[in-house]
Amino acid sequence: MPGGKPAGVACVQLTAELRCAIFGRPERPAVCAALRPAPDMCGATREHAMQWLRVLERQTAP
């Protein structure tokens, strides 16, 4: 996404299955490649992971 992805907006590279369409490709942003999921981030459910990401986005908003 030119200029970065705004908080609260889904990445344009997500497929219908919510997978990264450019995983492993050189055009994948460095921030995505550097993100290392961990149990506290992912939890046991998708909703847990999405809530964690919402908090992270709020904490890092300009």
PDB file as gemmi writes it, atoms N, CA and C in Angstrom:
CRYST1    1.000    1.000    1.000  90.00  90.00  90.00 P 1                      
ATOM      1  N   MET A   1       0.857  -1.174   0.000  1.00  0.00           N  
ATOM      2  CA  MET A   1       0.000   0.000   0.000  1.00  0.00           C  
ATOM      3  C   MET A   1       0.900   1.232   0.000  1.00  0.00           C  
ATOM      4  N   PRO A   2       0.814   2.042  -1.016  1.00  0.00           N  
ATOM      5  CA  PRO A   2       1.663   3.242  -1.065  1.00  0.00           C  
ATOM      6  C   PRO A   2       1.468   4.111   0.180  1.00  0.00           C  
ATOM      7  N   GLY A   3       2.567   4.468   0.814  1.00  0.00           N  
ATOM      8  CA  GLY A   3       2.479   5.297   2.008  1.00  0.00           C  
ATOM      9  C   GLY A   3       2.162   4.529   3.275  1.00  0.00           C  
ATOM     10  N   GLY A   4       2.026   3.221   3.180  1.00  0.00           N  
ATOM     11  CA  GLY A   4       1.751   2.407   4.361  1.00  0.00           C  
ATOM     12  C   GLY A   4       0.282   2.071   4.516  1.00  0.00           C  
ATOM     13  N   LYS A   5      -0.008   1.163   5.433  1.00  0.00           N  
ATOM     14  CA  LYS A   5      -1.375   0.728   5.704  1.00  0.00           C  
ATOM     15  C   LYS A   5      -1.925   1.500   6.890  1.00  0.00           C  
ATOM     16  N   PRO A   6      -3.046   2.183   6.721  1.00  0.00           N  
ATOM     17  CA  PRO A   6      -3.643   2.879   7.860  1.00  0.00           C  
ATOM     18  C   PRO A   6      -4.136   1.889   8.917  1.00  0.00           C  
ATOM     19  N   ALA A   7      -4.077   2.284  10.162  1.00  0.00           N  
ATOM     20  CA  ALA A   7      -4.608   1.455  11.248  1.00  0.00           C  
ATOM     21  C   ALA A   7      -6.083   1.195  11.016  1.00  0.00           C  
ATOM     22  N   GLY A   8      -6.502  -0.019  11.302  1.00  0.00           N  
ATOM     23  CA  GLY A   8      -7.904  -0.387  11.171  1.00  0.00           C  
ATOM     24  C   GLY A   8      -8.346  -0.744   9.761  1.00  0.00           C  
ATOM     25  N   VAL A   9      -7.440  -0.679   8.809  1.00  0.00           N  
ATOM     26  CA  VAL A   9      -7.752  -1.013   7.422  1.00  0.00           C  
ATOM     27  C   VAL A   9      -7.053  -2.318   7.077  1.00  0.00           C  
ATOM     28  N   ALA A  10      -7.803  -3.243   6.498  1.00  0.00           N  
ATOM     29  CA  ALA A  10      -7.196  -4.518   6.114  1.00  0.00           C  
ATOM     30  C   ALA A  10      -6.189  -4.288   4.992  1.00  0.00           C  
ATOM     31  N   CYS A  11      -5.139  -5.051   5.002  1.00  0.00           N  
ATOM     32  CA  CYS A  11      -4.124  -4.958   3.960  1.00  0.00           C  
ATOM     33  C   CYS A  11      -4.732  -5.374   2.621  1.00  0.00           C  
ATOM     34  N   VAL A  12      -4.398  -4.637   1.579  1.00  0.00           N  
ATOM     35  CA  VAL A  12      -4.918  -4.952   0.250  1.00  0.00           C  
ATOM     36  C   VAL A  12      -4.348  -6.264  -0.290  1.00  0.00           C  
ATOM     37  N   GLN A  13      -3.302  -6.776   0.331  1.00  0.00           N  
ATOM     38  CA  GLN A  13      -2.675  -8.013  -0.132  1.00  0.00           C  
ATOM     39  C   GLN A  13      -3.273  -9.264   0.506  1.00  0.00           C  
ATOM     40  N   LEU A  14      -4.304  -9.118   1.331  1.00  0.00           N  
ATOM     41  CA  LEU A  14      -4.937 -10.291   1.934  1.00  0.00           C  
ATOM     42  C   LEU A  14      -5.850 -10.973   0.926  1.00  0.00           C  
ATOM     43  N   THR A  15      -5.764 -12.285   0.875  1.00  0.00           N  
ATOM     44  CA  THR A  15      -6.644 -13.065   0.010  1.00  0.00           C  
ATOM     45  C   THR A  15      -7.992 -13.261   0.710  1.00  0.00           C  
ATOM     46  N   ALA A  16      -8.932 -13.872   0.018  1.00  0.00           N  
ATOM     47  CA  ALA A  16     -10.239 -14.172   0.607  1.00  0.00           C  
ATOM     48  C   ALA A  16     -10.100 -15.084   1.823  1.00  0.00           C  
ATOM     49  N   GLU A  17      -9.012 -15.860   1.858  1.00  0.00           N  
ATOM     50  CA  GLU A  17      -8.753 -16.768   2.987  1.00  0.00           C  
ATOM     51  C   GLU A  17      -7.942 -16.076   4.089  1.00  0.00           C  
ATOM     52  N   LEU A  18      -7.753 -14.757   3.961  1.00  0.00           N  
ATOM     53  CA  LEU A  18      -6.997 -13.941   4.915  1.00  0.00           C  
ATOM     54  C   LEU A  18      -5.533 -14.347   4.997  1.00  0.00           C  
ATOM     55  N   ARG A  19      -4.976 -14.724   3.867  1.00  0.00           N  
ATOM     56  CA  ARG A  19      -3.556 -15.061   3.771  1.00  0.00           C  
ATOM     57  C   ARG A  19      -2.864 -13.999   2.938  1.00  0.00           C  
ATOM     58  N   CYS A  20      -1.579 -13.825   3.196  1.00  0.00           N  
ATOM     59  CA  CYS A  20      -0.801 -12.825   2.473  1.00  0.00           C  
ATOM     60  C   CYS A  20      -0.545 -13.297   1.041  1.00  0.00           C  
ATOM     61  N   ALA A  21      -0.971 -12.495   0.080  1.00  0.00           N  
ATOM     62  CA  ALA A  21      -0.803 -12.841  -1.331  1.00  0.00           C  
ATOM     63  C   ALA A  21       0.627 -12.633  -1.814  1.00  0.00           C  
ATOM     64  N   ILE A  22       1.446 -11.923  -1.032  1.00  0.00           N  
ATOM     65  CA  ILE A  22       2.825 -11.662  -1.463  1.00  0.00           C  
ATOM     66  C   ILE A  22       3.841 -12.226  -0.474  1.00  0.00           C  
ATOM     67  N   PHE A  23       3.423 -13.198   0.326  1.00  0.00           N  
ATOM     68  CA  PHE A  23       4.319 -13.828   1.296  1.00  0.00           C  
ATOM     69  C   PHE A  23       5.536 -14.392   0.576  1.00  0.00           C  
ATOM     70  N   GLY A  24       6.732 -14.070   1.080  1.00  0.00           N  
ATOM     71  CA  GLY A  24       7.968 -14.584   0.514  1.00  0.00           C  
ATOM     72  C   GLY A  24       8.445 -13.861  -0.729  1.00  0.00           C  
ATOM     73  N   ARG A  25       7.704 -12.864  -1.182  1.00  0.00           N  
ATOM     74  CA  ARG A  25       8.095 -12.132  -2.386  1.00  0.00           C  
ATOM     75  C   ARG A  25       8.829 -10.850  -1.992  1.00  0.00           C  
ATOM     76  N   PRO A  26       9.712 -10.348  -2.851  1.00  0.00           N  
ATOM     77  CA  PRO A  26      10.513  -9.167  -2.514  1.00  0.00           C  
ATOM     78  C   PRO A  26       9.686  -7.913  -2.257  1.00  0.00           C  
ATOM     79  N   GLU A  27       8.508  -7.812  -2.822  1.00  0.00           N  
ATOM     80  CA  GLU A  27       7.693  -6.617  -2.606  1.00  0.00           C  
ATOM     81  C   GLU A  27       6.941  -6.613  -1.279  1.00  0.00           C  
ATOM     82  N   ARG A  28       7.033  -7.693  -0.538  1.00  0.00           N  
ATOM     83  CA  ARG A  28       6.411  -7.741   0.792  1.00  0.00           C  
ATOM     84  C   ARG A  28       7.118  -6.738   1.695  1.00  0.00           C  
ATOM     85  N   PRO A  29       6.362  -5.874   2.385  1.00  0.00           N  
ATOM     86  CA  PRO A  29       6.985  -4.862   3.241  1.00  0.00           C  
ATOM     87  C   PRO A  29       7.858  -5.477   4.338  1.00  0.00           C  
ATOM     88  N   ALA A  30       8.948  -4.794   4.643  1.00  0.00           N  
ATOM     89  CA  ALA A  30       9.879  -5.269   5.670  1.00  0.00           C  
ATOM     90  C   ALA A  30       9.193  -5.441   7.019  1.00  0.00           C  
ATOM     91  N   VAL A  31       8.259  -4.566   7.345  1.00  0.00           N  
ATOM     92  CA  VAL A  31       7.580  -4.670   8.637  1.00  0.00           C  
ATOM     93  C   VAL A  31       6.796  -5.979   8.727  1.00  0.00           C  
ATOM     94  N   CYS A  32       6.222  -6.409   7.631  1.00  0.00           N  
ATOM     95  CA  CYS A  32       5.483  -7.677   7.624  1.00  0.00           C  
ATOM     96  C   CYS A  32       6.445  -8.854   7.772  1.00  0.00           C  
ATOM     97  N   ALA A  33       7.545  -8.794   7.051  1.00  0.00           N  
ATOM     98  CA  ALA A  33       8.527  -9.875   7.116  1.00  0.00           C  
ATOM     99  C   ALA A  33       9.151  -9.978   8.507  1.00  0.00           C  
ATOM    100  N   ALA A  34       9.259  -8.854   9.202  1.00  0.00           N  
ATOM    101  CA  ALA A  34       9.886  -8.842  10.523  1.00  0.00           C  
ATOM    102  C   ALA A  34       8.931  -9.263  11.640  1.00  0.00           C  
ATOM    103  N   LEU A  35       7.641  -9.225  11.380  1.00  0.00           N  
ATOM    104  CA  LEU A  35       6.660  -9.577  12.404  1.00  0.00           C  
ATOM    105  C   LEU A  35       6.731 -11.071  12.699  1.00  0.00           C  
ATOM    106  N   ARG A  36       7.011 -11.417  13.910  1.00  0.00           N  
ATOM    107  CA  ARG A  36       7.126 -12.820  14.318  1.00  0.00           C  
ATOM    108  C   ARG A  36       6.000 -13.161  15.291  1.00  0.00           C  
ATOM    109  N   PRO A  37       4.962 -13.836  14.815  1.00  0.00           N  
ATOM    110  CA  PRO A  37       3.859 -14.205  15.699  1.00  0.00           C  
ATOM    111  C   PRO A  37       4.343 -15.030  16.884  1.00  0.00           C  
ATOM    112  N   ALA A  38       3.725 -14.800  18.016  1.00  0.00           N  
ATOM    113  CA  ALA A  38       4.052 -15.521  19.241  1.00  0.00           C  
ATOM    114  C   ALA A  38       2.738 -15.907  19.923  1.00  0.00           C  
ATOM    115  N   PRO A  39       2.775 -16.865  20.834  1.00  0.00           N  
ATOM    116  CA  PRO A  39       1.538 -17.306  21.489  1.00  0.00           C  
ATOM    117  C   PRO A  39       0.737 -16.170  22.130  1.00  0.00           C  
ATOM    118  N   ASP A  40       1.421 -15.187  22.734  1.00  0.00           N  
ATOM    119  CA  ASP A  40       0.664 -14.095  23.363  1.00  0.00           C  
ATOM    120  C   ASP A  40      -0.016 -13.213  22.319  1.00  0.00           C  
ATOM    121  N   MET A  41       0.533 -13.167  21.125  1.00  0.00           N  
ATOM    122  CA  MET A  41      -0.074 -12.396  20.053  1.00  0.00           C  
ATOM    123  C   MET A  41      -1.237 -13.159  19.427  1.00  0.00           C  
ATOM    124  N   CYS A  42      -1.032 -14.409  19.125  1.00  0.00           N  
ATOM    125  CA  CYS A  42      -2.032 -15.185  18.387  1.00  0.00           C  
ATOM    126  C   CYS A  42      -3.146 -15.730  19.264  1.00  0.00           C  
ATOM    127  N   GLY A  43      -2.832 -16.102  20.492  1.00  0.00           N  
ATOM    128  CA  GLY A  43      -3.841 -16.679  21.352  1.00  0.00           C  
ATOM    129  C   GLY A  43      -4.417 -17.955  20.768  1.00  0.00           C  
ATOM    130  N   ALA A  44      -5.624 -18.289  21.192  1.00  0.00           N  
ATOM    131  CA  ALA A  44      -6.267 -19.517  20.737  1.00  0.00           C  
ATOM    132  C   ALA A  44      -7.295 -19.277  19.649  1.00  0.00           C  
ATOM    133  N   THR A  45      -7.597 -17.995  19.382  1.00  0.00           N  
ATOM    134  CA  THR A  45      -8.631 -17.696  18.401  1.00  0.00           C  
ATOM    135  C   THR A  45      -8.195 -16.557  17.482  1.00  0.00           C  
ATOM    136  N   ARG A  46      -8.851 -16.469  16.344  1.00  0.00           N  
ATOM    137  CA  ARG A  46      -8.591 -15.369  15.422  1.00  0.00           C  
ATOM    138  C   ARG A  46      -8.957 -14.041  16.084  1.00  0.00           C  
ATOM    139  N   GLU A  47     -10.066 -14.010  16.831  1.00  0.00           N  
ATOM    140  CA  GLU A  47     -10.482 -12.767  17.487  1.00  0.00           C  
ATOM    141  C   GLU A  47      -9.420 -12.281  18.471  1.00  0.00           C  
ATOM    142  N   HIS A  48      -8.778 -13.184  19.195  1.00  0.00           N  
ATOM    143  CA  HIS A  48      -7.694 -12.786  20.104  1.00  0.00           C  
ATOM    144  C   HIS A  48      -6.575 -12.105  19.320  1.00  0.00           C  
ATOM    145  N   ALA A  49      -6.185 -12.710  18.210  1.00  0.00           N  
ATOM    146  CA  ALA A  49      -5.105 -12.147  17.395  1.00  0.00           C  
ATOM    147  C   ALA A  49      -5.500 -10.789  16.822  1.00  0.00           C  
ATOM    148  N   MET A  50      -6.736 -10.658  16.366  1.00  0.00           N  
ATOM    149  CA  MET A  50      -7.189  -9.378  15.811  1.00  0.00           C  
ATOM    150  C   MET A  50      -7.227  -8.299  16.884  1.00  0.00           C  
ATOM    151  N   GLN A  51      -7.639  -8.636  18.094  1.00  0.00           N  
ATOM    152  CA  GLN A  51      -7.648  -7.671  19.193  1.00  0.00           C  
ATOM    153  C   GLN A  51      -6.228  -7.230  19.511  1.00  0.00           C  
ATOM    154  N   TRP A  52      -5.286  -8.158  19.525  1.00  0.00           N  
ATOM    155  CA  TRP A  52      -3.879  -7.832  19.781  1.00  0.00           C  
ATOM    156  C   TRP A  52      -3.371  -6.858  18.719  1.00  0.00           C  
ATOM    157  N   LEU A  53      -3.714  -7.112  17.463  1.00  0.00           N  
ATOM    158  CA  LEU A  53      -3.293  -6.219  16.385  1.00  0.00           C  
ATOM    159  C   LEU A  53      -3.931  -4.835  16.512  1.00  0.00           C  
ATOM    160  N   ARG A  54      -5.200  -4.772  16.935  1.00  0.00           N  
ATOM    161  CA  ARG A  54      -5.852  -3.468  17.135  1.00  0.00           C  
ATOM    162  C   ARG A  54      -5.136  -2.673  18.218  1.00  0.00           C  
ATOM    163  N   VAL A  55      -4.754  -3.317  19.293  1.00  0.00           N  
ATOM    164  CA  VAL A  55      -4.024  -2.652  20.373  1.00  0.00           C  
ATOM    165  C   VAL A  55      -2.676  -2.166  19.857  1.00  0.00           C  
ATOM    166  N   LEU A  56      -1.968  -3.009  19.134  1.00  0.00           N  
ATOM    167  CA  LEU A  56      -0.666  -2.629  18.586  1.00  0.00           C  
ATOM    168  C   LEU A  56      -0.794  -1.425  17.648  1.00  0.00           C  
ATOM    169  N   GLU A  57      -1.818  -1.432  16.809  1.00  0.00           N  
ATOM    170  CA  GLU A  57      -2.027  -0.305  15.902  1.00  0.00           C  
ATOM    171  C   GLU A  57      -2.300   0.984  16.681  1.00  0.00           C  
ATOM    172  N   ARG A  58      -3.112   0.902  17.736  1.00  0.00           N  
ATOM    173  CA  ARG A  58      -3.383   2.104  18.551  1.00  0.00           C  
ATOM    174  C   ARG A  58      -2.105   2.610  19.208  1.00  0.00           C  
ATOM    175  N   GLN A  59      -1.297   1.694  19.720  1.00  0.00           N  
ATOM    176  CA  GLN A  59      -0.074   2.078  20.428  1.00  0.00           C  
ATOM    177  C   GLN A  59       0.972   2.695  19.495  1.00  0.00           C  
ATOM    178  N   THR A  60       0.908   2.371  18.217  1.00  0.00           N  
ATOM    179  CA  THR A  60       1.916   2.862  17.296  1.00  0.00           C  
ATOM    180  C   THR A  60       1.377   3.915  16.328  1.00  0.00           C  
ATOM    181  N   ALA A  61       0.139   4.358  16.563  1.00  0.00           N  
ATOM    182  CA  ALA A  61      -0.446   5.384  15.684  1.00  0.00           C  
ATOM    183  C   ALA A  61       0.309   6.700  15.848  1.00  0.00           C  
ATOM    184  N   PRO A  62       0.409   7.478  14.770  1.00  0.00           N  
ATOM    185  CA  PRO A  62       1.095   8.779  14.878  1.00  0.00           C  
ATOM    186  C   PRO A  62       0.328   9.757  15.754  1.00  0.00           C  
TER     187      PRO A  62                                                      
END                                                                             
